[in-house]
Amino acid sequence: MHGNWRDGNHFELLPEASRFLPAMFEAIEQARASILIELYLMESGRLATALIDALVSSAQRGVTVLLLLDGYGAMGLSRHDRERLQEGGVALRFFNPLGLHSLTRNLTRDHRKLVVVDGRVAFTGGFGAVDEFLDAWYEVAVRIQGPVVADWVRLFCRLWDSPLTRGRGPASLVRGLSTAAHAESGYRGMRGRAIWGQGYRYQAIRHSLHDRVASARQRIWICTPYFAPTFSLRLRLARAARRGVEVRLLLPGKRHDHPGVRYAGQRFYGRLLKAGVHIHEFQPTFIHAKFSLVDDWVSLGSCNFDHWSLHWNLEANQEVSDRRFAGEVALLFEQHFADSHEIEPREWSRRPLLQRLKEWLFGTLDGMLTRLR
């Protein structure tokens, strides 16, 4: 599922929390009518406290504030913080709280990240309201203005009213926001679309990437923190490299919040390297960002190209087709490649037995998860 391509937008790349967090807080503080926020991770701490303060302040000056959190990803948000939000006038809902129903339903999570203010400006990326984003994890976001913002509003509103969403909040008002989103237009030359997916049922993000990879002419650069790609994506990347396209993967190094996922993905390194794919492991910190660059096309948002995201999660990305924006993303990639360790084929072929054992073990577990329905 995806929105239509729309012209007349403006997209601003915001790498690192030191840029996107101040921009989001400034937009929240300047809100006049509505604030819509959808997050997977929100845990009590410094960042969550600052966000709660800003949202309550906005609600108390008459702004409609709707906060939609994943029922599992927000388990670290204390009762005190939940009460502060509700008592402060924030409408709070949770997507798919864990329950005694089917395993597959519990595995379905809302992994999207979205902030929309007044229907005029939106932010998406891989961010969350947990303290790791302040300094321990590297992340990237995009600031969105123009007609495409209305598609993000509609996406939020559909999930807010979903049967899987529980909590308090004005459903009738949300429907009004959905139809009355007044996104600004008139920006020159920046084309984009919102694109989303819902587990194995709707995989528009995956199919869009596959199409771009298959038709790439010059470069395919992908950054993802959880690299356990499907066979079809691995095949397309290898084919692209063999026909002369520069294929580079920017992946986390040893600093990782889920080392098992890293090992599961590393079992594919050998064949990709043999095909001519370049693999770079980021060294300074854990890189949590998810963005892709194929020629002059960019996709940036919540989606990791691992089995979990593609089979279970609700995801959403912003796609941009613009040469200038692609150039900014390419420059960011090049900076990160310089801060990474590139895996050499000969070096990888001599990796120790323990490393190979971990790849097999976690790869087997990853394969088992993909067969759950």
N, C-alpha and C positions, 0 to 999 in steps of 0.2 A: 504494500500500500504506500502511496506517496502523493504529495501534492503536485500541482502543475508547475512547470517552469514559469517563472515570472521575471519580467524585466523591471528596471527602475529601482533596484535595491542598493543598499550600501552595507558592506561587510567590513568589519575591522577585526583583525587578528590580535588576540590578547594572550600572548604567551606568558606563563608564570602567574602565580597567585598575586604577586606584587602589582600586577596590572589589572587582572580581571576582577579581583575582589573589590578594590576601590571603585572601579567602574560600576559594578553591580550595586554596591552600597549607595553610591551617589544617585543612581537611577531610582532606587527604593526611597531614598530621602526626598527626592523631588516629585514622587508620585502624587497625582491629583485625584485620580478616579479609582484605579484598580491595580492590584499586584497579584499575579498568578505565579506560584512556585511549585515545581514538581521535582522531587529528589529521591534518589535511592538511599543514599547514606546520610543520616543525621544523627549524631551522637552528642550527648552533653559534653560541653567543654568550652574553651574560649571562643571558638568561631560560632558555635551554636548559640552561645549567650549573646554575642554581638548581633547575630541575625535576629534572634527573638526580640532584642531591644529595638531594633530598627523596624520590625514588623508591627510590634505593639504600638510604637510611636506613630506609625503610619495609620493604623486602625483608629487610634484615638483622635486623630485629626480628620476622620471621616472617610478615609480611603477603604475600599472593599479589599480585604486581604484574604486570599484563598491559598492554603498550604496543603499540598497532596504529597504524602510520604509513603514509601513502600512499607508494608506491614512487617517485613523481616529486617530490612535495612535500617529501620528506625527503632529497633529494639533497644538500642543503647541510649535513647532519649528518655531521660528520667521523668517520673510522674510529675515532679515539681515543674519541670520545663513545659510539659504538656499542659499543665494547669495554667501556667503563666500565659501561654499562647491563647488558650480559650477564654480565660478571664480578661485578657487584654483585647478581646474583640476579633481575634483571628479565627476564621473558619478552618478547622483542621479535620482532614480525612486521611484514612489509611487504605492503601490498595492491598487486597488479599491477605488479611491477617492470618497467621498460621492457625490451623484448626484440625479437627479430627475428621478430615475428609480425605480425598485421594492424594497419594504421594505426588502425582503429576501436578495437581492443582497447587500444592504447597511449593513446588519447584518453580512455578510461574511467578516471576518477579517483575516489578516495574523498575527498570534500570535507567529510565530517561532522566535527563537533567535539563531543567528549563526554568528561566525567569522571564516573565513578560510584565512590562510596566505600561499602564495606560493604553494597551493595545498599539503602542507606537514603537517600542524598543524591546528587543528580546535578546537573551543570552543563552547559548547552549555550549556544551563541551562534555568533559568527563568529571566535573567538579562535584563536591558534596560538602555538607556542613559538618566536617570532622576535622580535628586539629591537625591531622597529617597533611592536609592541603596548605597549611600555613608555612611549613618549611621542610617537611620530610619527603613529600611527593611532588614530582614535577607534573604540571598539568597545563593544558591549553584550552582557551575558550574563544568564542567568536561573538562579537556584538552585531546585532542584526537590526536594520531599519529598512522600511519599504513595504511593498504589498505582501511579501512572503510572511510578514509577522502575523497576518490574519490567519494563515494556515496553522501556525503554531498555537494561536488562541483556540482554534477549533479542535486541534488535537488534544489540548488540555481539557477542554470542556467535555469531550466525549468520554474521557476516562473518569473525570470527576463524577459523572452521572452513571458510570458503569455499575452493573450489579455486583461486581467484585469489590467495589469501593465502599468502605464503612466510615461513618462518622457524622459530624454535624456540618451543615453548610447549606447555603441558599441555592438549591438546584434551579429554581426559576430564574434567579439572577444570572446564573452561569449561562443559561440559554440566551439570555439577553446579551451577555458579553460576546457570545459566539457569533451572533448575527450582527452585532453593532461594532465589531472591531474596526477601528478607524486608523489603520496603519497609514503612515505617511507615504507618499509616492513622489516621484520627480527626481530621484537620484539617477545619475547618468551611468549607463553602460554596464551595470553589474547584474548578472543573471543568476538566479538561484531557485532552489526548491527545497522544501522540507520533505524528508523521506523517513518512513518509519516501518517497523515490523513488529510482529507479535509471535515470537517463537517459531516453531516449525510450520505454523499455518500460513504466515505472511512473511516472506523473506525478501522484501523489495530492496533492502539495503545490500544484502548479499548479491542479489541478481544484478543490481546496478553496478557494483564493483566488478563482477564477473564480465559484464559487457564492456566496461572500460578497459579492463586488463586485456581482453581478447582483441580489442581494436587499437591498443596503445602503439605509438610509433617511436617515441623517444625515451620516456622514463616511466617507471612505476615505483614509487617510493611509499612505503607503508610503515606507520608507527602504531604499534599496539602492545599493551602491557601483558596480554594473555594470548599467546600465539599457539593455538592448537587448531590449525586450519583444516577444513574439509579436504577430501581428496580432490574434488573438482577445482578448488582454488589452488592447491599445490600444483596440479597439472597445468593450469593456465599460467601460473607464474613461471614454471619451468619452460613451457613452450615459448613464452614471451622472451625469456632470457636467451633461448637458443636461436631466436630469429633476430637477435641483435638489440633488443630493447634493454635499457639499463634498469635492472630490477634490484632494489635495495630494501632491506628490512631493517627497521630501527626497533630493537627489542630491549627489554631490561637485562641488566647484568645480574650479579649475585645479590644485589639489594632488591628484594622482591617480597611482597606481602604474602604470596602463595607460591613458595618454591616448587611445589609439586607440579603446578601448571607449567612452570618454566621447563622442568625436566620432560614433561609430556610433549611439549613443543620441540624440544631439542632432538627428539628422535627423528625429526624430518630434516635436520640440518644437512646430513650427508648427501642426500639425493638432490636437494636444492643447490648446494654448493657445486656439485658435479655438473648441474645444468647451467651454471654461470650466475646464479643469484648471489648477491653480496649481502652478508649478514653482519650487522653492527650491534654490539651489546653496550648499552649506555652505562657509563661508569659513575658519574657524580652522585646520583641518587636514584630512587625508584621512579622510573618514568611511567606515569599512569595515563598519559595522553593517548588519544585515539584519533588519528587523522591520516588521510591518504591523499596522494598526489599522483595523478596519471595525466601526463602532458600538461594541459592547462585546466584540468578539472580537479576540484578539491572536495573531499567529503570529511566532515569534522563533527564529532558529537559523542554519543554514549556507547556506540557499538564496538565491542571487541570482536575480532575475527577468530573466535574460539567456538567450540561446540556448544558451550553453555549459553552464550549470548544468542547464537543462531537457533538453538532448539527450545529455549525456555523463556528468555527475557523479552519484555517490551522495550524496544530500543528506538532511538530517533537521532537522525543526523541532519546537518545542514549541508547541502551540496551547492557549490559555487562554480560557475563556468566563466572565468574572467582572467585574462592574462596577467594583469597587474597583481591581483590577489594571489594567483598561483606563484608568481615570482617571490612574493613575501614568504609564502609557505616553503618554497624551495630554499630560500636563504636560511630559514629556521632549521630545516632539515640538515643543511650543510654544516651549520654551527653544531648541531647535535652529533653528526657523524664524526666531527673533529674531536668530540669529547667521548667517543666510544672506542671500544676494542673490536676491530674487524676480525672475524673468525676466518682463518686461512684453511683451505681444504686439507693440506698436508698436516697441519697442526691438529685438526679435528679428527683425522683418521687415526691419530696416535693417542687419543684420549684414554684415560685409565678405565679399567674394568668396572670399578665402582660407579663411575659416571654412566657407563652403558647400562648397568643394572638398574640405576634410578630411572633412566629413560624408559626401559622396558616396563618397570613396575608402574610408574605413574601414567605411562601411555596406555597400559592395559586398563587401569581404572578409568581413564578418560574415555576409552572406547566403550566401556560398560555403561557409562552415563549417557552416551549418545543413543543407546538402544532402548532407553526408558521412554515410555509414552504414557 
